[in-house]
Amino acid sequence: MAHTAAVQMPMKSFSILALALASAAGSAAAAPDDLGDTAPSSSYFTQAPSKPIPEGSNWYTSAELGAISTSGNTSGTSVTGKVDARHEMSNWSNEYIFSGYFKEDEIDNGDGTRSRTRSAQRYSVSAKAAYKLLQDGKRAFLLGSHVSDKFGAYTRYSSLSVGYGTQMLRREDRTVDVEIGPGVFHGVTSEGGVESGLTVRGAAQLRWRVSPSAAFSQTVSVERGTSNMHSVAETSLSTKINGTMQMKAAFSARNDTNVPDEKKNTDTQTSLTLVYSF
């Protein structure tokens, strides 16, 4: 999936899924900073926060934003952002993620004039419901996601999966979580071709508290279908600025094994963002 991307809202079935997950929402509360917990809390994976969950339910939300603007011989603007909201309840752990990225370049038209053109535009949305099983750190989950990427190998890619997740490692300064399960996908290529079918999805996440003010994260997810293998990986390092603000440096890569001839298999993005937790 390309780092130039465009987002549209998910297909009808995924909109219904998001609404169904949202119906589980309860009373909201201020979000603790991940770096302030005894052990790193989860992001998009199976384990609950390390702090006890108060009676009822709690919301843990973060928003990040980064932007670059250049002028002179090379002019352009790029913006990346993400909102991650996790809803923790006694039996359920739900998460909703929205992210977007776009880039505009100013080009010389050859006649003395200049114009701006969009060269990257991608949006993605996902909703996940995880039911906490009797054993600590183990979950059964339902995950729906949609990516709209105007300039990508797949201009639209939607998936729905179910499965099982467990926390393989939990120490004071690090956690490792894994997930696996079957699913279905529907994709539209840049050439207009339509692909759909069954998939097997696997995912893993490492969270490591490097110091009291810094945390490292590595996430990988792979969806294997009959004609394509879609994978996404992100490496990030976050440093604490104050009780609610962090600086995050990240490198992400998206790969599809089966793409049109004029497209590359792998797209990468390097970003530096401010993250606000509330």
C-alpha positions as CSV (number, residue, x, y, z in Angstrom):
1,M,0.0,0.0,0.0
2,A,1.5,3.3,-1.1
3,H,2.7,6.1,1.2
4,T,0.8,8.3,-1.1
5,A,-2.8,7.7,-0.1
6,A,-6.4,8.8,-0.2
7,V,-9.1,8.0,2.3
8,Q,-12.7,7.3,1.8
9,M,-15.1,6.0,4.4
10,P,-15.2,2.2,4.6
11,M,-17.7,0.1,2.8
12,K,-21.2,-0.2,4.3
13,S,-20.4,-3.4,6.2
14,F,-17.4,-1.8,8.0
15,S,-19.5,1.3,8.8
16,I,-22.0,-1.1,10.5
17,L,-19.2,-2.8,12.4
18,A,-17.8,0.5,13.7
19,L,-21.3,1.6,14.9
20,A,-21.8,-1.8,16.6
21,L,-18.5,-1.4,18.4
22,A,-19.2,2.2,19.4
23,S,-22.5,1.0,21.0
24,A,-20.4,-0.5,23.8
25,A,-19.1,2.9,24.9
26,G,-19.5,3.9,28.5
27,S,-18.5,6.9,30.7
28,A,-15.2,8.7,29.7
29,A,-12.2,9.5,31.9
30,A,-8.9,11.3,31.5
31,A,-6.3,9.1,29.8
32,P,-3.1,8.2,31.6
33,D,0.2,8.7,29.8
34,D,1.6,5.3,28.6
35,L,5.1,6.2,29.9
36,G,3.7,6.8,33.4
37,D,2.4,3.3,33.9
38,T,4.4,0.6,35.7
39,A,4.4,-1.4,32.5
40,P,3.8,-0.2,29.0
41,S,0.1,-0.3,28.0
42,S,-1.2,-1.7,24.8
43,S,-1.9,0.1,21.5
44,Y,-4.2,-1.9,19.2
45,F,-3.3,-5.2,20.8
46,T,-4.6,-7.6,23.4
47,Q,-3.5,-6.6,26.9
48,A,-5.4,-4.2,29.2
49,P,-3.6,-1.2,30.8
50,S,-1.3,-2.0,33.6
51,K,-3.2,0.2,36.0
52,P,-6.4,-1.3,37.5
53,I,-9.6,-0.4,35.6
54,P,-12.0,1.6,37.7
55,E,-15.5,0.3,38.2
56,G,-17.5,1.0,35.0
57,S,-15.3,1.9,32.0
58,N,-12.5,4.2,30.9
59,W,-11.3,5.9,27.7
60,Y,-7.6,6.2,26.8
61,T,-7.1,8.5,23.8
62,S,-4.1,10.0,22.0
63,A,-3.9,12.3,19.0
64,E,-0.7,12.9,17.0
65,L,0.2,15.4,14.3
66,G,3.2,16.2,12.2
67,A,3.7,18.7,9.3
68,I,6.5,19.8,7.0
69,S,6.3,22.9,4.8
70,T,9.1,23.9,2.3
71,S,9.6,27.0,0.1
72,G,12.1,28.4,-2.3
73,N,13.6,26.2,-5.0
74,T,11.5,23.3,-3.6
75,S,8.0,24.1,-2.3
76,G,5.5,21.7,-0.8
77,T,3.5,20.7,2.2
78,S,3.0,17.3,3.9
79,V,0.8,16.5,6.9
80,T,0.4,13.3,8.9
81,G,-2.0,12.6,11.8
82,K,-3.6,9.9,13.9
83,V,-6.2,9.5,16.5
84,D,-6.2,6.3,18.7
85,A,-9.1,5.8,21.2
86,R,-9.2,2.7,23.4
87,H,-12.2,1.9,25.5
88,E,-11.5,-0.4,28.5
89,M,-14.3,-2.2,30.3
90,S,-14.4,-5.1,32.7
91,N,-15.0,-7.7,29.9
92,W,-14.2,-5.8,26.7
93,S,-11.3,-3.8,25.3
94,N,-12.3,-1.8,22.2
95,E,-10.1,0.4,20.0
96,Y,-10.8,2.9,17.2
97,I,-8.1,4.3,15.0
98,F,-8.1,6.9,12.3
99,S,-5.0,8.1,10.5
100,G,-4.3,10.3,7.4
101,Y,-1.4,11.5,5.3
102,F,-1.3,13.9,2.4
103,K,1.4,15.7,0.5
104,E,1.2,18.6,-2.0
105,D,4.1,19.8,-4.3
106,E,4.5,23.0,-6.1
107,I,5.7,22.4,-9.7
108,D,6.9,24.6,-12.5
109,N,4.6,24.5,-15.5
110,G,7.3,25.5,-17.9
111,D,5.7,28.8,-18.9
112,G,6.8,30.8,-15.9
113,T,3.9,29.8,-13.8
114,R,3.7,27.4,-10.9
115,S,0.9,25.2,-9.6
116,R,0.3,22.9,-6.7
117,T,-0.5,19.2,-7.2
118,R,-1.4,16.5,-4.7
119,S,1.2,13.7,-4.8
120,A,0.1,11.7,-1.7
121,Q,-3.2,11.1,-0.1
122,R,-4.1,8.2,2.2
123,Y,-6.6,7.7,5.0
124,S,-7.3,4.6,7.1
125,V,-9.9,3.7,9.7
126,S,-10.2,0.6,11.9
127,A,-12.4,-0.7,14.7
128,K,-11.6,-3.5,17.0
129,A,-13.5,-5.3,19.8
130,A,-11.6,-7.7,22.0
131,Y,-13.3,-9.9,24.6
132,K,-11.2,-10.7,27.6
133,L,-11.0,-14.4,28.3
134,L,-10.6,-16.0,31.8
135,Q,-6.8,-16.1,31.6
136,D,-5.0,-12.8,32.0
137,G,-3.8,-11.2,28.7
138,K,-5.8,-13.5,26.4
139,R,-8.4,-12.2,24.0
140,A,-10.9,-13.2,21.3
141,F,-11.2,-10.3,18.9
142,L,-13.1,-8.9,15.9
143,L,-11.3,-6.4,13.7
144,G,-12.5,-4.4,10.7
145,S,-10.3,-2.0,8.7
146,H,-10.4,0.1,5.6
147,V,-7.6,2.0,3.7
148,S,-8.2,4.5,0.9
149,D,-5.0,5.3,-1.0
150,K,-5.4,7.5,-4.1
151,F,-1.9,6.8,-5.4
152,G,-1.3,3.4,-4.0
153,A,-1.1,-0.1,-5.6
154,Y,-4.5,-0.7,-4.0
155,T,-6.7,2.4,-4.1
156,R,-9.1,0.8,-1.6
157,Y,-8.4,-2.1,0.7
158,S,-10.9,-3.4,3.3
159,S,-10.6,-6.4,5.6
160,L,-12.5,-8.1,8.4
161,S,-11.0,-10.7,10.7
162,V,-11.6,-12.7,13.9
163,G,-9.1,-14.5,16.0
164,Y,-7.2,-15.1,19.2
165,G,-4.6,-12.9,20.9
166,T,-2.3,-13.5,23.8
167,Q,0.5,-11.8,25.7
168,M,3.6,-13.9,25.3
169,L,5.8,-11.7,27.5
170,R,5.1,-9.3,30.3
171,R,7.9,-7.8,32.3
172,E,8.1,-4.5,34.2
173,D,9.7,-2.7,31.2
174,R,8.4,-4.6,28.2
175,T,5.6,-6.6,26.7
176,V,5.1,-8.8,23.6
177,D,1.7,-9.6,22.2
178,V,0.6,-11.8,19.3
179,E,-2.6,-12.3,17.3
180,I,-3.7,-14.8,14.7
181,G,-7.0,-15.6,12.9
182,P,-8.9,-16.0,9.6
183,G,-10.6,-13.2,7.7
184,V,-11.8,-11.8,4.4
185,F,-10.6,-8.9,2.3
186,H,-11.8,-6.8,-0.6
187,G,-9.4,-4.6,-2.7
188,V,-9.5,-2.4,-5.7
189,T,-6.1,-2.0,-7.6
190,S,-4.9,1.2,-9.2
191,E,-5.8,-0.4,-12.6
192,G,-9.4,-0.8,-11.5
193,G,-9.2,-4.5,-10.9
194,V,-11.2,-6.0,-8.0
195,E,-9.9,-8.7,-5.7
196,S,-11.5,-10.4,-2.8
197,G,-11.2,-13.6,-0.9
198,L,-10.1,-15.3,2.4
199,T,-7.1,-14.4,4.4
200,V,-5.0,-15.6,7.4
201,R,-3.9,-12.7,9.6
202,G,-1.0,-12.6,12.0
203,A,0.2,-9.7,14.1
204,A,2.8,-9.0,16.8
205,Q,3.8,-6.0,18.9
206,L,6.8,-5.3,21.1
207,R,6.6,-2.5,23.7
208,W,9.8,-1.6,25.6
209,R,10.3,1.1,28.1
210,V,13.9,2.2,27.3
211,S,14.0,4.7,30.2
212,P,11.5,6.5,32.5
213,S,11.0,9.1,29.7
214,A,11.3,7.0,26.5
215,A,9.5,4.0,25.0
216,F,10.2,1.9,21.9
217,S,7.5,0.1,19.9
218,Q,7.7,-2.4,17.0
219,T,4.5,-3.6,15.3
220,V,4.0,-6.0,12.4
221,S,0.9,-7.4,10.8
222,V,0.6,-9.7,7.8
223,E,-2.5,-10.8,5.9
224,R,-2.0,-13.8,3.6
225,G,-4.6,-14.2,0.8
226,T,-4.8,-16.4,-2.3
227,S,-3.3,-13.9,-4.6
228,N,-1.5,-11.4,-2.4
229,M,0.3,-11.0,0.9
230,H,-0.3,-7.6,2.5
231,S,2.0,-6.5,5.4
232,V,2.4,-3.4,7.5
233,A,5.3,-2.7,9.9
234,E,6.1,0.3,12.1
235,T,9.1,1.1,14.3
236,S,8.7,4.1,16.7
237,L,10.5,5.8,19.6
238,S,8.5,8.1,21.9
239,T,10.0,10.6,24.4
240,K,8.1,12.2,27.1
241,I,7.8,16.0,27.1
242,N,5.4,16.5,30.0
243,G,2.5,14.6,31.6
244,T,0.3,14.7,28.5
245,M,2.7,15.4,25.6
246,Q,5.3,13.2,23.8
247,M,7.5,13.5,20.7
248,K,7.4,10.4,18.4
249,A,9.8,9.4,15.7
250,A,8.5,6.6,13.5
251,F,9.4,4.6,10.4
252,S,6.6,2.6,8.7
253,A,6.6,0.3,5.6
254,R,3.6,-1.2,3.7
255,N,4.2,-4.1,1.3
256,D,2.0,-6.0,-1.2
257,T,3.5,-8.9,-3.1
258,N,1.1,-8.6,-6.1
259,V,0.9,-5.1,-7.6
260,P,0.4,-3.5,-11.0
261,D,3.5,-3.3,-13.2
262,E,3.9,0.5,-12.8
263,K,3.7,0.3,-9.0
264,K,6.4,-0.6,-6.4
265,N,5.8,-3.4,-3.9
266,T,6.9,-1.4,-0.9
267,D,6.1,2.1,0.3
268,T,7.8,3.7,3.3
269,Q,7.2,6.8,5.5
270,T,9.4,8.5,8.0
271,S,7.7,10.9,10.4
272,L,8.3,13.1,13.5
273,T,5.0,13.9,15.3
274,L,3.8,15.4,18.6
275,V,1.5,13.1,20.5
276,Y,-1.1,14.5,23.0
277,S,-2.8,12.1,25.4
278,F,-6.1,12.9,27.0
